[in-house]
């Protein structure tokens, strides 16, 4: 069976959910990764009124769309970060409050717990998002952190996320941490350490996103094989390296689309990722969840790109052999 191809609604958060749902259905998607942005999903309304989750689902049902995943990237970022003015535009006013960093982190953690309960009300089995990180300023920073500083940072991450995972356990919802720069888990080894410091709790898994792994130089296929039992969600994203002897992979503080950058986001299939190898690895590890297009490409029209991406994902999502089939005919 082909995996469901869904659209992450965050790239379209400026549009009403009904508009996005109509577009997604027309483009061929079977569902949405419903983001807590714009009017797509307002968490406190979902908890405050039994009619609200039913209403959100009815909007999707009008277009025969499912909602298997809720995305909470913006609020999740504030759970572990050293909060500053950059976070204000990401957060609802009631989470930002007076902007006191410690209080913002506490309210952000409480909002993620509420998001888990909202996901339960909507029948979504996964909440995905960022975790934030108390160690971000130390990544490639100077002076380098001591081992004690790094260990303390991971412990602080675990202390903040254990109560959230308790709520996941109670609700029967899993959290898929988006492995991405700016997060505690941003590559192969930091993902290992994040899982370890959380004592391997089954409520906590990973959102596999090949683009940031690719431009960091991490092999996405090796990542899938290492974390086969912890891939709880998949984003379909692409990127191209544009290194010319002057640019670097850190982006030079330039916005996406600036030709001086060392890498650029690309619509799926229009970058440098080996999608055949990734799909074969997903088949190998038995991942049968949705493939969510998290669309970004500064050089393409958004609607064209999202429709084009849906066609591309359906084309590449080839089935593997039956899992009980022996590797060699005569064995």
Phi, psi and omega in degrees: 000134176292149178285147177298137176255116183237165182247128172288124188281353186299325180291349182238027185292346177281350181253150175298151181303319181300323179292316180296318180299316180297317179296313183301317179295318179298324181283346177109007178284153180257356180185182178235142159276104190278116185268144177279063181219155182055221178260012186294315175208116176256109193300314184293328175293322180297329179273335187272346183216127178294337181285334186293308178302320179297323179293319177297316180294326179294322177300317179290319182297329177303336181243018178056043180251146176259167177225078183278344188220139172250137181248131183228053186292316187296309181291322179302327181300328185275354184293321184239354184290161163282095192292137175215192186299337180299331185281343186301318183287345180275336195252147169300152182304323183287342174273320179293315179057235181270001177081002176297122189306314182296317181292323178298317179299319179296315180292325178295318178298318178297324179291326176293321174301316178297324179296321176300317180291326175294320177299318177300317180295330180271354181078019178271132184270351183225136165250128177245160178164183176277159178250344192071175181202131173282358185249004187304320183290346180269348181287113183062013177274172178223140000289153182294151182286149173285165176301326180293319179298316180296315180298318179296323178296317178293323177295320178297320175301311182298318180301323182281329186267339178303314179297325177296318180291331173300317178294323176300317180299316181295325185270351185069034181239141177256149176255129178251107182283126181287111181283112194195144173307142185097354180247165175303314177260110181233353177208194186299307188283327177289330174294319176302315185290324178297316178296320181295315185290340175267014176061027177066025182303133184289342178291341185251120175226200189236144168265114179279119179230106189289333187298308180293333173293315182301311185284342172280346183094010177272134180285113181300326181291318176299323178297314180300317182293322181292321187249036187308319184271002182241009177275100183264346180199156182227129169260140174258104180224161181221163180203158177229135174278134183234042182290129184231017182093346177243327182273163180223167185287348179277354171090350174058025181059027180256147182287157176304137182099339177292125185294349179278349179292156179273348173209157181223142171290145180224150174300143183309132181090354182245017178240211186251012185275140178276092186287329177300316180295322180292315180296320178297322178291321176298320175296318182299319183272355177080024178286122181236017178278185182289155170253112187257118175285114175257086197284135174201125175193105184292350182257006182232151169299136186297313182293316177301314183296319181292320177292317178300320180294321180297315178299318182297314183296319178296328180289321186273343186281071183277146180285148173272177176290161175306137188291342178273354182289131179292154182293327182235139190306319188265009180264000000 
